[in-house]
Amino acid sequence: MIIKQEELEKICLNLYPYFFDYKDITLHDINIKIDDYLHVKANLNYYNIETKIKAIARVVVKDQIIINFDGIVKYGFINLDLKKVLTELIKDNPYLQIEPDCIKIANDYIKEITLEDGLVKIELK
C-alpha cells in the first residue's frame, strides 16, 4: 500500500476525532512532508487559544509500530515539549502507549513501513 503526503494529511484530519475526543481541542489543518522522516506542522484550537505543533518522527515496525519523535507545541507565546503534552493527552488511550522516547502502537497487521520521496509505503503481513 502506498500513501501520498496529501492522503496522509486527510487521514490524520479524519482520524483525529477518534484518538483525541476533546470538544475544546480541534485540529484545523495539518501539513506533512515525507523524506526519510515525517515532518509535521499542525494548527489546533486548544480551548480557544491558537496552538501550533511542529514535529519530526521516524517510524519503525517490530512487534509494535514504534514512532520516535521530537517536537514543540507553541501554546500562545509559551513553548511546550511535545512529548510531555502527548503523555498527558494519551495516558488513558488504550491503543497508544507513550514512553519517554517514543509512541508504541499494537501491531498485528503491518510488516514494514518505509518513508521516501513524499510517500509512505506499507507492507502488510
C-alpha positions as CSV (number, residue, x, y, z in Angstrom):
1,M,0.0,0.0,0.0
2,I,1.3,3.4,-0.9
3,I,0.1,6.6,0.8
4,K,0.9,10.1,-0.6
5,Q,1.6,13.1,1.7
6,E,-1.7,14.7,0.8
7,E,-3.6,11.5,1.5
8,L,-1.9,11.1,4.9
9,E,-3.0,14.6,5.8
10,K,-6.6,13.7,5.0
11,I,-6.3,10.5,7.0
12,C,-5.0,12.5,10.0
13,L,-7.8,15.0,9.8
14,N,-10.4,12.3,9.7
15,L,-8.8,10.1,12.5
16,Y,-8.1,12.9,14.9
17,P,-11.6,12.9,16.5
18,Y,-11.3,9.2,17.2
19,F,-8.0,9.4,19.0
20,F,-8.4,12.8,20.6
21,D,-12.1,13.1,21.6
22,Y,-12.0,16.5,23.1
23,K,-14.6,19.1,22.1
24,D,-12.5,22.0,23.1
25,I,-9.4,20.9,21.2
26,T,-9.9,20.9,17.4
27,L,-7.5,20.3,14.6
28,H,-7.8,22.9,11.9
29,D,-5.1,21.9,9.4
30,I,-2.0,19.7,9.1
31,N,0.9,19.8,6.8
32,I,3.1,16.6,6.4
33,K,6.3,16.3,4.4
34,I,7.9,12.9,3.9
35,D,11.5,12.1,3.2
36,D,13.5,9.8,5.5
37,Y,11.4,11.2,8.3
38,L,7.8,12.5,8.8
39,H,7.8,16.3,9.2
40,V,4.5,17.5,10.7
41,K,3.1,21.0,11.2
42,A,-0.4,21.3,12.6
43,N,-2.6,24.1,13.8
44,L,-5.1,23.5,16.6
45,N,-7.6,25.5,18.6
46,Y,-6.9,24.5,22.2
47,Y,-9.6,25.9,24.5
48,N,-9.9,29.0,22.2
49,I,-6.1,29.6,22.0
50,E,-4.3,29.2,18.7
51,T,-1.8,26.4,19.1
52,K,0.9,25.3,16.6
53,I,2.7,21.9,16.6
54,K,6.0,21.1,14.9
55,A,7.3,17.6,15.0
56,I,9.7,15.2,13.3
57,A,9.2,11.5,13.5
58,R,10.8,8.2,12.4
59,V,8.6,5.1,12.1
60,V,10.0,1.6,12.9
61,V,8.0,-1.7,12.7
62,K,8.9,-4.5,15.1
63,D,6.3,-6.4,17.2
64,Q,4.8,-2.9,17.6
65,I,4.7,0.2,15.5
66,I,7.3,2.5,17.1
67,I,7.2,6.2,16.4
68,N,10.3,8.0,17.6
69,F,9.6,11.7,17.6
70,D,10.6,15.2,18.8
71,G,8.8,18.5,18.6
72,I,7.3,21.5,20.3
73,V,3.9,22.9,21.0
74,K,3.5,26.6,20.7
75,Y,0.6,27.5,23.0
76,G,0.1,31.2,22.6
77,F,3.5,32.6,23.5
78,I,4.6,29.5,25.5
79,N,6.7,26.7,24.0
80,L,6.0,23.2,25.5
81,D,7.7,19.9,24.9
82,L,5.5,17.7,22.6
83,K,6.4,14.5,24.4
84,K,5.1,15.9,27.7
85,V,1.9,17.2,26.2
86,L,1.2,13.9,24.4
87,T,1.9,11.9,27.5
88,E,-0.9,13.8,29.3
89,L,-3.3,13.6,26.4
90,I,-2.8,10.0,25.6
91,K,-2.4,8.5,29.1
92,D,-5.9,7.0,29.1
93,N,-5.9,5.8,25.4
94,P,-5.8,2.0,25.3
95,Y,-4.5,1.9,21.7
96,L,-1.4,4.0,22.2
97,Q,1.5,3.7,24.7
98,I,3.7,6.7,25.3
99,E,7.3,6.1,26.5
100,P,9.9,8.8,27.1
101,D,11.4,8.5,23.6
102,C,8.5,7.1,21.5
103,I,4.9,6.1,20.9
104,K,4.1,2.4,20.6
105,I,1.1,1.1,18.8
106,A,-0.1,-2.5,18.9
107,N,0.7,-4.2,15.6
108,D,-1.0,-7.3,14.2
109,Y,-1.1,-6.5,10.5
110,I,1.9,-4.4,9.3
111,K,5.2,-6.0,8.3
112,E,7.1,-2.9,7.3
113,I,6.7,0.9,6.9
114,T,9.1,2.8,4.6
115,L,9.2,6.6,4.2
116,E,10.7,8.1,1.0
117,D,10.1,10.9,-1.5
118,G,6.7,12.0,-0.4
119,L,5.3,8.5,0.1
120,V,4.6,6.1,3.0
121,K,4.9,2.5,1.8
122,I,3.2,0.0,4.0
123,E,3.7,-3.8,3.6
124,L,1.1,-6.0,5.2
125,K,1.9,-9.3,6.9
